[in-house]
């Protein structure tokens, strides 16, 4: 699973709820939804900020 390709086109800043909706709209696999669901409930300011939380 390539989470970075699924995040292509995302606009920052984005919070966890917005991120979940973005991934859902992309029809991402359940593994991606599980990864996003495990993130802290906060606003992410950049792709580096987000992928850092995902340990990528």
Secondary structure, 3 states (H helix, E strand, C coil): CCHHHHCCCCCCCEEHHHHHHHHHHCCCCHHHHHHHHCCCCCEECCHHHHHHHCCC
